């Protein structure tokens, strides 16, 4: 499993890059000793808490530069709530930095009491455990995966600039901004939208309707659509993920099935009051106030989980959506390719059907393309989908 480890990662504001490429990645204590005034991205409370946490050799976490095993984690998600994605960069640091004397590895977020801080000599015997914890697409507070995915490497005082092999950014705008700052002297600047929870590609069909390649559960749309059956079983696919990450949604879905509020052609809207951001973002310290609430639209694509999806049920559900979205208060909407995964339907049939109805909605709509198989380019254009 250790073969999967390519590099470690450091998250920073892009305005700090010239200093980092000159001085290295410094611990908080070393920054203060050198009189450097960086552009801070971390919450003051988080930094103060880490000052009080002590490693086994008796030093504060402030004395270490911290790197993540996986940068696509709750801390980066939190920072992207508080900053524009054009302001944040992730630095890739070669894994040989772990050979630095006095280094530590952690089994999760170093600021959490459940996390172990291990001397680097323990890395080999605990590597499989730590790498299993960071090798996940999403996380939950309940089972500890939200803490484990934030496993760290702690390097005393300074990470030399020559160990930085890449600068990762979310989009072309950020890449251009970084290149202006570091010019040709720095490491390569690499576009990695997925690392920053952004779609890898987007296709605009109308001013409001877009096709998206990316993880729907990291969408910023108000309402997320979950494909379900009508017998109350969330066994696979997006439904299984919703059940794992948001158990309250599973309870509401089962209740809607039992009361026959969710039927073929009749989706059910769960107006969830809890913030999706609170579930995904690092919450070692309280999150800033946010008014964002994410609703779930349970959309029946199967009558029974053993059956294939029926195109007529998909169309009936889309008719319901066109007729009810305004009175239900849906302000923006993300949907998967309905029935195209485990349901066995083809995008060539479902895509034009969805676009024909969803193009009528006077709100932003994102259709997330099938993850199971790629869609031919000729089936992604206006001519094919809106004919």
NURO-745176 format. One record per residue (C-alpha): residue number from 1; residue in three letters; x, y negated, z negated. Coordinates in steps of 0.2 Angstrom, whole numbers, padded with zeros to 4 digits, m for minus. Each point is the difference from the previous one (the first is absolute). Layout:
r num NUM | residu ala | east X | north Y | up Z
...
END
This chain:
r num 1 | residu unk | east 0000 | north 0000 | up 0000
r num 2 | residu unk | east 0015 | north m0012 | up m0003
r num 3 | residu unk | east 0002 | north m0001 | up 0019
r num 4 | residu unk | east m0015 | north m0011 | up 0001
r num 5 | residu unk | east 0010 | north m0014 | up m0010
r num 6 | residu unk | east 0006 | north m0012 | up 0013
r num 7 | residu unk | east 0003 | north m0016 | up m0010
r num 8 | residu unk | east m0006 | north m0010 | up m0014
r num 9 | residu unk | east m0010 | north m0017 | up 0001
r num 10 | residu unk | east 0000 | north m0017 | up m0008
r num 11 | residu unk | east m0014 | north m0012 | up 0002
r num 12 | residu unk | east 0003 | north m0019 | up 0001
r num 13 | residu unk | east m0006 | north m0017 | up 0007
r num 14 | residu unk | east 0008 | north m0003 | up 0017
r num 15 | residu unk | east 0008 | north m0016 | up m0007
r num 16 | residu unk | east 0011 | north 0010 | up m0011
r num 17 | residu unk | east 0008 | north 0009 | up 0014
r num 18 | residu unk | east 0015 | north m0012 | up 0004
r num 19 | residu unk | east 0005 | north 0001 | up m0018
r num 20 | residu unk | east m0002 | north 0019 | up m0001
r num 21 | residu unk | east 0010 | north 0003 | up 0015
r num 22 | residu unk | east 0013 | north m0011 | up m0007
r num 23 | residu unk | east 0000 | north 0005 | up m0019
r num 24 | residu unk | east m0009 | north 0017 | up 0001
r num 25 | residu unk | east m0016 | north 0006 | up m0009
r num 26 | residu unk | east 0003 | north m0006 | up m0018
r num 27 | residu unk | east m0008 | north 0005 | up m0016
r num 28 | residu unk | east m0011 | north m0014 | up m0009
r num 29 | residu unk | east 0014 | north m0003 | up m0013
r num 30 | residu unk | east 0013 | north m0001 | up 0013
r num 31 | residu unk | east m0010 | north m0013 | up 0010
r num 32 | residu unk | east m0001 | north m0011 | up m0016
r num 33 | residu unk | east 0018 | north 0002 | up m0003
r num 34 | residu unk | east 0005 | north m0006 | up 0017
r num 35 | residu unk | east m0013 | north m0014 | up m0001
r num 36 | residu unk | east m0009 | north 0005 | up 0016
r num 37 | residu unk | east m0018 | north m0006 | up 0002
r num 38 | residu unk | east m0009 | north 0013 | up 0010
r num 39 | residu unk | east m0018 | north m0001 | up 0007
r num 40 | residu unk | east m0009 | north 0011 | up m0012
r num 41 | residu unk | east m0013 | north 0012 | up 0006
r num 42 | residu unk | east m0003 | north 0010 | up m0016
r num 43 | residu unk | east m0012 | north m0004 | up m0014
r num 44 | residu unk | east 0009 | north m0009 | up m0015
r num 45 | residu unk | east m0008 | north 0012 | up m0011
r num 46 | residu unk | east 0007 | north 0015 | up 0009
r num 47 | residu unk | east 0017 | north m0007 | up m0001
r num 48 | residu unk | east m0001 | north m0004 | up m0018
r num 49 | residu unk | east m0007 | north 0018 | up m0004
r num 50 | residu unk | east 0015 | north 0008 | up 0009
r num 51 | residu unk | east 0012 | north m0011 | up m0010
r num 52 | residu unk | east m0007 | north 0009 | up m0016
r num 53 | residu unk | east 0002 | north 0018 | up 0008
r num 54 | residu unk | east 0017 | north 0008 | up m0005
r num 55 | residu unk | east 0009 | north 0014 | up 0010
r num 56 | residu unk | east 0008 | north 0015 | up m0009
r num 57 | residu unk | east 0017 | north m0009 | up 0000
r num 58 | residu unk | east m0008 | north m0015 | up m0010
r num 59 | residu unk | east m0001 | north m0013 | up 0014
r num 60 | residu unk | east m0016 | north m0010 | up 0005
r num 61 | residu unk | east m0007 | north 0003 | up 0017
r num 62 | residu unk | east 0004 | north m0018 | up 0003
r num 63 | residu unk | east 0018 | north 0006 | up 0002
r num 64 | residu unk | east m0004 | north 0011 | up 0015
r num 65 | residu unk | east m0005 | north m0003 | up 0018
r num 66 | residu unk | east m0015 | north 0011 | up 0004
r num 67 | residu unk | east m0003 | north 0009 | up 0016
r num 68 | residu unk | east m0016 | north 0011 | up 0004
r num 69 | residu unk | east 0000 | north 0017 | up 0008
r num 70 | residu unk | east m0016 | north m0005 | up 0009
r num 71 | residu unk | east m0003 | north m0018 | up 0004
r num 72 | residu unk | east m0018 | north 0003 | up 0006
r num 73 | residu unk | east m0006 | north 0000 | up m0018
r num 74 | residu unk | east m0011 | north m0009 | up m0013
r num 75 | residu unk | east 0012 | north m0014 | up m0003
r num 76 | residu unk | east 0002 | north m0005 | up 0018
r num 77 | residu unk | east m0019 | north 0001 | up 0002
r num 78 | residu unk | east m0001 | north m0012 | up m0015
r num 79 | residu unk | east 0013 | north m0012 | up 0008
r num 80 | residu unk | east m0010 | north 0000 | up 0016
r num 81 | residu unk | east m0015 | north m0005 | up m0009
r num 82 | residu unk | east 0009 | north m0015 | up m0007
r num 83 | residu unk | east 0011 | north m0005 | up 0015
r num 84 | residu unk | east m0002 | north 0000 | up 0019
r num 85 | residu unk | east 0008 | north 0015 | up 0008
r num 86 | residu unk | east 0011 | north m0012 | up 0010
r num 87 | residu unk | east 0008 | north m0005 | up m0016
r num 88 | residu unk | east 0005 | north 0018 | up m0006
r num 89 | residu unk | east 0014 | north 0011 | up 0006
r num 90 | residu unk | east 0006 | north 0017 | up m0005
r num 91 | residu unk | east 0019 | north 0004 | up 0000
r num 92 | residu unk | east 0006 | north 0018 | up 0004
r num 93 | residu unk | east 0015 | north 0004 | up m0011
r num 94 | residu unk | east 0011 | north 0016 | up 0005
r num 95 | residu unk | east m0003 | north 0014 | up m0012
r num 96 | residu unk | east 0018 | north 0001 | up m0005
r num 97 | residu unk | east m0003 | north m0014 | up m0012
r num 98 | residu unk | east m0006 | north 0013 | up m0012
r num 99 | residu unk | east 0019 | north 0005 | up m0003
r num 100 | residu unk | east 0003 | north m0017 | up m0009
r num 101 | residu unk | east 0006 | north 0004 | up m0017
r num 102 | residu unk | east m0013 | north m0004 | up m0014
r num 103 | residu unk | east m0015 | north 0002 | up 0012
r num 104 | residu unk | east m0017 | north 0007 | up m0005
r num 105 | residu unk | east m0015 | north 0008 | up 0009
r num 106 | residu unk | east m0018 | north m0001 | up m0007
r num 107 | residu unk | east m0014 | north 0012 | up 0001
r num 108 | residu unk | east m0012 | north m0015 | up 0004
r num 109 | residu unk | east m0003 | north m0018 | up m0004
r num 110 | residu unk | east 0014 | north m0004 | up m0012
r num 111 | residu unk | east m0010 | north m0012 | up m0010
r num 112 | residu unk | east m0013 | north 0013 | up m0004
r num 113 | residu unk | east 0002 | north 0010 | up m0016
r num 114 | residu unk | east m0004 | north 0017 | up 0008
r num 115 | residu unk | east 0015 | north m0002 | up 0011
r num 116 | residu unk | east 0017 | north 0008 | up m0003
r num 117 | residu unk | east 0016 | north m0009 | up 0004
r num 118 | residu unk | east 0013 | north 0013 | up 0004
r num 119 | residu unk | east 0019 | north m0002 | up 0003
r num 120 | residu unk | east 0005 | north 0002 | up 0018
r num 121 | residu unk | east 0008 | north 0017 | up m0004
r num 122 | residu unk | east m0018 | north 0007 | up m0003
r num 123 | residu unk | east m0005 | north m0005 | up 0017
r num 124 | residu unk | east 0004 | north 0017 | up 0008
r num 125 | residu unk | east m0010 | north 0010 | up m0012
r num 126 | residu unk | east m0015 | north m0012 | up 0000
r num 127 | residu unk | east 0000 | north m0005 | up 0019
r num 128 | residu unk | east m0014 | north 0012 | up 0006
r num 129 | residu unk | east m0011 | north m0007 | up m0014
r num 130 | residu unk | east 0003 | north m0018 | up 0003
r num 131 | residu unk | east m0001 | north 0002 | up 0019
r num 132 | residu unk | east m0016 | north 0009 | up m0001
r num 133 | residu unk | east m0007 | north m0014 | up m0010
r num 134 | residu unk | east 0005 | north m0014 | up 0013
r num 135 | residu unk | east m0005 | north 0011 | up 0015
r num 136 | residu unk | east m0019 | north m0005 | up 0000
r num 137 | residu unk | east m0010 | north m0011 | up 0012
r num 138 | residu unk | east m0011 | north m0007 | up m0014
r num 139 | residu unk | east m0002 | north 0001 | up m0019
r num 140 | residu unk | east m0011 | north 0000 | up m0015
r num 141 | residu unk | east 0002 | north m0006 | up m0018
r num 142 | residu unk | east m0009 | north 0015 | up m0007
r num 143 | residu unk | east 0013 | north 0013 | up 0005
r num 144 | residu unk | east 0016 | north m0011 | up m0002
r num 145 | residu unk | east 0004 | north m0001 | up 0018
r num 146 | residu unk | east m0002 | north m0019 | up m0001
r num 147 | residu unk | east 0015 | north 0000 | up m0012
r num 148 | residu unk | east 0010 | north 0014 | up 0008
r num 149 | residu unk | east 0000 | north m0008 | up 0017
r num 150 | residu unk | east 0010 | north m0015 | up m0007
r num 151 | residu unk | east 0015 | north 0011 | up m0005
r num 152 | residu unk | east 0015 | north m0011 | up 0000
r num 153 | residu unk | east 0019 | north 0000 | up 0001
r num 154 | residu unk | east 0009 | north m0012 | up m0013
r num 155 | residu unk | east 0017 | north m0006 | up 0006
r num 156 | residu unk | east 0010 | north m0010 | up m0013
r num 157 | residu unk | east 0002 | north m0019 | up 0004
r num 158 | residu unk | east 0003 | north 0000 | up 0018
r num 159 | residu unk | east m0004 | north 0009 | up 0016
r num 160 | residu unk | east 0013 | north m0005 | up 0013
r num 161 | residu unk | east m0006 | north m0008 | up 0016
r num 162 | residu unk | east 0009 | north 0012 | up 0011
r num 163 | residu unk | east m0011 | north 0014 | up m0006
r num 164 | residu unk | east m0016 | north m0008 | up 0008
r num 165 | residu unk | east m0003 | north 0008 | up 0016
r num 166 | residu unk | east m0017 | north m0007 | up 0005
r num 167 | residu unk | east m0013 | north m0014 | up m0003
r num 168 | residu unk | east m0018 | north 0006 | up 0003
r num 169 | residu unk | east m0014 | north m0012 | up 0003
r num 170 | residu unk | east m0018 | north 0001 | up 0004
r num 171 | residu unk | east m0002 | north m0009 | up 0016
r num 172 | residu unk | east 0008 | north m0010 | up 0014
r num 173 | residu unk | east m0003 | north m0017 | up m0009
r num 174 | residu unk | east 0010 | north 0007 | up m0015
r num 175 | residu unk | east 0014 | north 0007 | up 0011
r num 176 | residu unk | east 0002 | north m0017 | up 0009
r num 177 | residu unk | east 0001 | north m0009 | up m0017
r num 178 | residu unk | east 0013 | north 0012 | up m0007
r num 179 | residu unk | east 0011 | north m0001 | up 0016
r num 180 | residu unk | east 0000 | north m0019 | up m0002
r num 181 | residu unk | east 0006 | north 0002 | up m0018
r num 182 | residu unk | east 0013 | north 0014 | up 0002
r num 183 | residu unk | east 0004 | north m0003 | up 0019
r num 184 | residu unk | east 0011 | north 0014 | up 0007
r num 185 | residu unk | east 0011 | north 0003 | up m0015
r num 186 | residu unk | east m0013 | north 0011 | up m0010
r num 187 | residu unk | east m0006 | north 0018 | up 0002
r num 188 | residu unk | east m0013 | north 0004 | up 0013
r num 189 | residu unk | east m0017 | north m0007 | up m0003
r num 190 | residu unk | east m0013 | north 0014 | up 0003
r num 191 | residu unk | east m0019 | north m0002 | up 0002
r num 192 | residu unk | east m0009 | north 0013 | up m0011
r num 193 | residu unk | east m0018 | north m0006 | up m0002
r num 194 | residu unk | east m0005 | north 0017 | up m0008
r num 195 | residu unk | east 0012 | north m0003 | up m0014
r num 196 | residu unk | east m0009 | north m0017 | up m0004
r num 197 | residu unk | east m0018 | north 0009 | up 0001
r num 198 | residu unk | east m0003 | north m0008 | up 0017
r num 199 | residu unk | east m0007 | north 0008 | up 0015
r num 200 | residu unk | east 0013 | north 0007 | up 0012
r num 201 | residu unk | east m0011 | north m0007 | up 0015
r num 202 | residu unk | east m0016 | north m0010 | up 0003
r num 203 | residu unk | east m0010 | north m0002 | up 0016
r num 204 | residu unk | east m0013 | north m0014 | up 0001
r num 205 | residu unk | east m0016 | north 0005 | up 0010
r num 206 | residu unk | east m0009 | north m0016 | up m0005
r num 207 | residu unk | east 0003 | north m0015 | up m0011
r num 208 | residu unk | east m0007 | north 0011 | up m0015
r num 209 | residu unk | east 0002 | north 0018 | up 0005
r num 210 | residu unk | east 0018 | north 0008 | up m0001
r num 211 | residu unk | east 0007 | north 0017 | up 0002
r num 212 | residu unk | east 0013 | north 0004 | up m0014
r num 213 | residu unk | east 0014 | north 0013 | up m0002
r num 214 | residu unk | east 0003 | north 0001 | up m0019
r num 215 | residu unk | east m0006 | north 0005 | up m0017
r num 216 | residu unk | east m0018 | north m0005 | up m0002
r num 217 | residu unk | east 0002 | north 0000 | up m0019
r num 218 | residu unk | east 0012 | north m0014 | up 0000
r num 219 | residu unk | east m0012 | north m0011 | up 0011
r num 220 | residu unk | east m0004 | north m0017 | up m0006
r num 221 | residu unk | east m0018 | north 0002 | up 0006
r num 222 | residu unk | east m0014 | north m0002 | up m0012
r num 223 | residu unk | east m0009 | north 0016 | up 0004
r num 224 | residu unk | east 0009 | north 0017 | up 0003
r num 225 | residu unk | east m0009 | north 0014 | up 0009
r num 226 | residu unk | east 0001 | north 0018 | up m0006
r num 227 | residu unk | east m0005 | north 0014 | up 0011
r num 228 | residu unk | east m0010 | north 0012 | up m0011
r num 229 | residu unk | east m0013 | north 0015 | up 0002
r num 230 | residu unk | east m0017 | north m0001 | up m0008
r num 231 | residu unk | east 0002 | north 0015 | up m0013
r num 232 | residu unk | east 0012 | north m0009 | up m0012
r num 233 | residu unk | east 0016 | north 0008 | up 0003
r num 234 | residu unk | east 0016 | north m0010 | up 0003
r num 235 | residu unk | east 0012 | north 0014 | up 0005
r num 236 | residu unk | east 0012 | north m0007 | up 0013
r num 237 | residu unk | east 0005 | north m0015 | up 0010
r num 238 | residu unk | east m0004 | north m0018 | up m0005
r num 239 | residu unk | east m0014 | north 0006 | up m0012
r num 240 | residu unk | east 0013 | north 0011 | up m0009
r num 241 | residu unk | east 0011 | north m0015 | up m0002
r num 242 | residu unk | east m0014 | north m0011 | up m0006
r num 243 | residu unk | east m0004 | north 0013 | up m0013
r num 244 | residu unk | east 0018 | north 0001 | up m0006
r num 245 | residu unk | east 0003 | north m0019 | up m0001
r num 246 | residu unk | east m0017 | north m0006 | up m0005
r num 247 | residu unk | east m0009 | north 0013 | up m0010
r num 248 | residu unk | east m0014 | north m0013 | up m0003
r num 249 | residu unk | east m0004 | north 0001 | up 0018
r num 250 | residu unk | east m0002 | north 0019 | up 0000
r num 251 | residu unk | east m0012 | north m0001 | up m0014
r num 252 | residu unk | east m0011 | north m0014 | up 0009
r num 253 | residu unk | east 0001 | north 0011 | up 0016
r num 254 | residu unk | east m0006 | north 0015 | up m0008
r num 255 | residu unk | east m0014 | north m0009 | up m0008
r num 256 | residu unk | east m0005 | north m0008 | up 0016
r num 257 | residu unk | east m0001 | north 0018 | up 0008
r num 258 | residu unk | east m0010 | north 0007 | up m0014
r num 259 | residu unk | east m0013 | north m0014 | up 0001
r num 260 | residu unk | east 0000 | north 0001 | up 0019
r num 261 | residu unk | east 0005 | north m0018 | up 0001
r num 262 | residu unk | east 0014 | north 0006 | up 0013
r num 263 | residu unk | east m0007 | north 0010 | up 0015
r num 264 | residu unk | east 0005 | north 0003 | up 0018
r num 265 | residu unk | east m0002 | north m0017 | up 0008
r num 266 | residu unk | east m0001 | north m0009 | up m0017
r num 267 | residu unk | east 0016 | north m0006 | up m0007
r num 268 | residu unk | east 0002 | north m0005 | up m0018
r num 269 | residu unk | east 0009 | north m0016 | up m0006
r num 270 | residu unk | east 0009 | north 0001 | up m0017
r num 271 | residu unk | east 0002 | north m0018 | up m0006
r num 272 | residu unk | east 0015 | north 0004 | up m0011
r num 273 | residu unk | east 0004 | north m0014 | up m0012
r num 274 | residu unk | east 0018 | north 0006 | up m0005
r num 275 | residu unk | east 0014 | north m0007 | up 0010
r num 276 | residu unk | east 0009 | north 0011 | up 0012
r num 277 | residu unk | east 0016 | north m0011 | up m0002
r num 278 | residu unk | east 0000 | north 0005 | up m0019
r num 279 | residu unk | east 0001 | north 0018 | up 0005
r num 280 | residu unk | east 0014 | north m0002 | up 0013
r num 281 | residu unk | east 0011 | north m0014 | up m0007
r num 282 | residu unk | east 0012 | north 0002 | up m0014
r num 283 | residu unk | east m0008 | north m0005 | up m0016
r num 284 | residu unk | east 0014 | north 0001 | up m0013
r num 285 | residu unk | east m0006 | north m0018 | up m0004
r num 286 | residu unk | east m0017 | north m0007 | up 0004
r num 287 | residu unk | east m0004 | north m0003 | up 0018
r num 288 | residu unk | east m0004 | north m0018 | up 0005
r num 289 | residu unk | east m0018 | north m0004 | up 0001
r num 290 | residu unk | east m0008 | north 0006 | up 0016
r num 291 | residu unk | east m0017 | north m0001 | up 0006
r num 292 | residu unk | east 0002 | north 0014 | up 0013
r num 293 | residu unk | east m0011 | north 0015 | up m0002
r num 294 | residu unk | east m0001 | north 0015 | up 0012
r num 295 | residu unk | east m0016 | north 0008 | up 0004
r num 296 | residu unk | east m0001 | north 0018 | up 0007
r num 297 | residu unk | east m0013 | north 0004 | up 0014
r num 298 | residu unk | east m0003 | north 0019 | up m0001
r num 299 | residu unk | east m0004 | north 0004 | up 0018
r num 300 | residu unk | east m0007 | north 0018 | up 0004
r num 301 | residu unk | east 0009 | north 0008 | up 0014
r num 302 | residu unk | east m0005 | north 0018 | up m0005
r num 303 | residu unk | east m0015 | north 0008 | up m0007
r num 304 | residu unk | east 0010 | north 0014 | up m0008
r num 305 | residu unk | east 0018 | north 0000 | up m0003
r num 306 | residu unk | east 0001 | north 0017 | up 0010
r num 307 | residu unk | east m0008 | north m0008 | up 0015
r num 308 | residu unk | east 0007 | north m0011 | up 0014
r num 309 | residu unk | east m0005 | north m0018 | up 0002
r num 310 | residu unk | east m0015 | north m0004 | up 0011
r num 311 | residu unk | east 0002 | north m0015 | up 0012
r num 312 | residu unk | east m0019 | north m0004 | up m0003
r num 313 | residu unk | east 0003 | north m0002 | up m0019
r num 314 | residu unk | east 0015 | north m0011 | up 0004
r num 315 | residu unk | east m0011 | north m0011 | up 0011
r num 316 | residu unk | east m0015 | north 0000 | up m0013
r num 317 | residu unk | east 0012 | north m0006 | up m0013
r num 318 | residu unk | east 0007 | north m0014 | up 0011
r num 319 | residu unk | east m0018 | north m0006 | up 0004
r num 320 | residu unk | east m0003 | north m0001 | up m0019
r num 321 | residu unk | east 0016 | north m0010 | up m0002
r num 322 | residu unk | east m0005 | north m0012 | up 0013
r num 323 | residu unk | east m0017 | north m0002 | up m0008
r num 324 | residu unk | east 0005 | north m0002 | up m0018
r num 325 | residu unk | east 0018 | north m0007 | up m0001
r num 326 | residu unk | east m0005 | north m0018 | up m0003
r num 327 | residu unk | east m0014 | north 0003 | up m0013
r num 328 | residu unk | east 0012 | north 0012 | up m0009
r num 329 | residu unk | east 0013 | north m0014 | up m0001
r num 330 | residu unk | east 0014 | north 0008 | up 0010
r num 331 | residu unk | east 0013 | north m0013 | up 0005
r num 332 | residu unk | east 0013 | north 0010 | up 0008
r num 333 | residu unk | east 0001 | north 0018 | up 0004
r num 334 | residu unk | east 0013 | north 0014 | up 0003
r num 335 | residu unk | east m0005 | north 0017 | up 0007
r num 336 | residu unk | east 0009 | north 0016 | up 0006
r num 337 | residu unk | east m0003 | north 0008 | up 0016
r num 338 | residu unk | east m0016 | north 0008 | up m0005
r num 339 | residu unk | east m0001 | north 0018 | up 0002
r num 340 | residu unk | east 0017 | north 0001 | up 0009
r num 341 | residu unk | east 0010 | north 0009 | up m0013
r num 342 | residu unk | east m0007 | north 0015 | up m0009
r num 343 | residu unk | east m0017 | north m0003 | up 0009
r num 344 | residu unk | east 0007 | north 0006 | up 0017
r num 345 | residu unk | east m0006 | north m0014 | up 0010
r num 346 | residu unk | east 0010 | north m0009 | up 0014
r num 347 | residu unk | east 0006 | north m0018 | up 0000
r num 348 | residu unk | east m0005 | north m0001 | up 0018
r num 349 | residu unk | east m0018 | north 0002 | up m0006
r num 350 | residu unk | east 0000 | north m0008 | up m0017
r num 351 | residu unk | east 0011 | north m0015 | up 0004
r num 352 | residu unk | east m0012 | north m0008 | up 0013
r num 353 | residu unk | east m0015 | north 0004 | up m0010
r num 354 | residu unk | east 0007 | north m0008 | up m0016
r num 355 | residu unk | east 0006 | north m0016 | up 0010
r num 356 | residu unk | east m0017 | north m0002 | up 0009
r num 357 | residu unk | east m0008 | north m0002 | up m0017
r num 358 | residu unk | east 0013 | north m0008 | up m0011
r num 359 | residu unk | east 0003 | north m0013 | up 0013
r num 360 | residu unk | east m0017 | north m0007 | up m0005
r num 361 | residu unk | east 0005 | north m0003 | up m0018
r num 362 | residu unk | east 0004 | north m0019 | up m0003
r num 363 | residu unk | east 0014 | north 0005 | up m0013
r num 364 | residu unk | east 0018 | north 0006 | up 0002
r num 365 | residu unk | east 0000 | north 0018 | up 0004
r num 366 | residu unk | east 0015 | north 0012 | up 0000
r num 367 | residu unk | east m0001 | north 0017 | up 0008
r num 368 | residu unk | east 0014 | north 0011 | up m0006
r num 369 | residu unk | east 0006 | north 0012 | up 0013
r num 370 | residu unk | east 0001 | north 0019 | up m0003
r num 371 | residu unk | east 0015 | north 0006 | up m0010
r num 372 | residu unk | east m0001 | north 0018 | up 0006
r num 373 | residu unk | east 0005 | north m0003 | up 0018
r num 374 | residu unk | east 0005 | north m0015 | up 0011
r num 375 | residu unk | east m0013 | north m0008 | up 0011
r num 376 | residu unk | east 0005 | north m0003 | up 0019
r num 377 | residu unk | east 0004 | north m0018 | up 0004
r num 378 | residu unk | east m0014 | north 0000 | up 0013
r num 379 | residu unk | east m0013 | north 0003 | up m0014
r num 380 | residu unk | east 0005 | north m0015 | up m0010
r num 381 | residu unk | east m0004 | north m0014 | up 0012
r num 382 | residu unk | east m0016 | north m0011 | up 0002
r num 383 | residu unk | east m0004 | north 0008 | up 0016
r num 384 | residu unk | east m0002 | north 0017 | up m0008
r num 385 | residu unk | east m0007 | north m0004 | up m0017
r num 386 | residu unk | east m0012 | north m0015 | up 0005
r num 387 | residu unk | east m0005 | north 0005 | up 0017
END
